[in-house]
């Protein structure tokens, strides 16, 4: 088995998907998690590619958030679209990253992801509240490459 399939248990994956569902419950924003074994390019550049591949740049309000992990390389990136990046505090993503890193250093990847998802959801809810007629534009499933 590859590192990607071994990275999280099925139960942990389901808890993360549920965290995404709950984070998106009161917002029009979209959150995705993408796992892959490694990247041959800069992790941020690869995260932007994945953001595009997953069509996260096509949300109506430009309020998608991707948490990208290259598990074998020990890289991760939180990537927000223009709409959310324009409104959150300048240090928001760095603070979120730091919280996630604390969990990751202890080997608790599930909780790190859940905390990152929850924080992103809180900001999305604040700036992009759910409005009647909002639809879930993207799947909540963890994508893997």
SULCOR-V854408 format. One record per residue. N is the residue number from 1. RES is the residue in one small letter. PSI is psi in radians with two decimals (999 if undefined). OMEGA is omega as a letter, one per 20 degrees, with the letter a starting at -180 (NA if undefined). D_CENTER is the distance of its C-alpha to the mean C-alpha in whole Angstrom. Layout:
n: (N;N)
res: (RES;RES)
psi: (PSI;PSI)
omega: (OMEGA;OMEGA)
d_center: (D_CENTER;D_CENTER)
This chain:
n: (1;2;3;4;5;6;7;8;9;10;11;12;13;14;15;16;17;18;19;20;21;22;23;24;25;26;27;28;29;30;31;32;33;34;35;36;37;38;39;40;41;42;43;44;45;46;47;48;49;50;51;52;53;54;55;56;57;58;59;60;61;62;63;64;65;66;67;68;69;70;71;72;73;74;75;76;77;78;79;80;81;82;83;84;85;86;87;88;89;90;91;92;93;94;95;96;97;98;99;100;101;102;103;104;105;106;107;108;109;110;111;112;113;114;115;116;117;118;119;120;121;122;123;124;125;126;127;128;129;130;131;132;133;134;135;136;137;138;139;140;141;142;143;144;145)
res: (x;x;x;x;x;x;x;x;x;x;x;x;x;x;x;x;x;x;x;x;x;x;x;x;x;x;x;x;x;x;x;x;x;x;x;x;x;x;x;x;x;x;x;x;x;x;x;x;x;x;x;x;x;x;x;x;x;x;x;x;x;x;x;x;x;x;x;x;x;x;x;x;x;x;x;x;x;x;x;x;x;x;x;x;x;x;x;x;x;x;x;x;x;x;x;x;x;x;x;x;x;x;x;x;x;x;x;x;x;x;x;x;x;x;x;x;x;x;x;x;x;x;x;x;x;x;x;x;x;x;x;x;x;x;x;x;x;x;x;x;x;x;x;x;x)
psi: (2.59;2.90;-0.55;-0.78;-0.44;-0.20;-0.79;2.50;2.85;-0.67;-0.74;-0.74;-0.75;-0.65;-0.65;-0.76;-0.70;-0.66;-0.69;-0.81;-0.78;-0.69;-0.58;-0.14;-0.66;0.51;2.78;-0.09;2.85;2.36;2.35;2.68;2.31;2.27;2.41;2.81;-0.89;2.94;2.47;-0.06;3.06;2.35;-0.69;-0.75;-0.71;-0.69;-0.71;-0.67;-0.83;-0.71;-0.80;-0.79;-0.64;0.05;0.49;-0.35;0.10;0.14;2.55;-0.74;0.22;0.85;0.70;2.59;2.19;2.32;1.94;2.32;2.25;1.67;-0.69;-0.55;-0.24;0.71;2.50;2.67;2.41;2.13;1.98;2.60;3.00;-0.75;-0.80;-0.67;-0.55;-0.34;-0.39;2.77;2.63;-0.61;0.13;-0.87;-0.62;-0.70;-0.71;-0.76;-0.78;-0.70;-0.76;-0.73;-0.70;-0.80;-0.76;-0.70;-0.47;0.12;0.16;1.29;-0.66;-0.88;-0.62;-0.78;-0.77;-0.75;-0.71;-0.75;-0.79;-0.79;-0.76;-0.74;-0.67;-0.75;-0.72;-0.74;-0.70;-0.82;-0.39;1.16;2.72;2.32;2.61;2.28;-0.15;2.45;2.71;1.85;-0.43;2.63;2.68;-0.11;2.62;2.22;2.65;2.47;999)
omega: (r;r;a;a;r;a;r;r;r;r;r;r;r;r;r;r;r;r;r;a;a;a;a;a;a;a;r;a;a;r;r;r;r;r;r;a;a;r;a;r;r;a;r;r;r;r;r;r;a;r;r;a;r;r;r;r;a;r;a;a;a;a;r;r;r;r;a;r;r;a;a;a;a;r;r;a;r;a;r;r;a;a;a;r;a;a;a;r;a;a;a;a;r;r;r;r;a;r;r;a;r;r;a;r;r;r;a;a;r;a;r;r;a;r;r;r;a;r;r;r;r;r;r;r;a;a;a;a;r;r;r;r;r;r;r;a;a;r;r;a;r;r;a;a;NA)
d_center: (24;21;19;16;18;19;16;15;18;18;18;15;13;15;14;10;11;13;11;8;12;13;11;12;15;17;15;15;11;9;5;4;4;7;10;13;17;17;17;21;19;18;14;13;15;14;10;12;14;11;10;14;14;12;14;11;13;16;15;18;17;14;12;9;5;4;3;6;9;13;14;18;18;16;14;10;9;6;7;9;11;15;15;13;14;17;17;15;18;18;17;14;11;14;14;11;11;14;14;11;14;17;15;15;18;20;18;16;13;12;13;11;8;9;10;7;6;10;10;8;10;13;13;12;15;17;17;16;18;19;22;24;24;20;18;15;15;12;12;10;11;9;10;13;15)
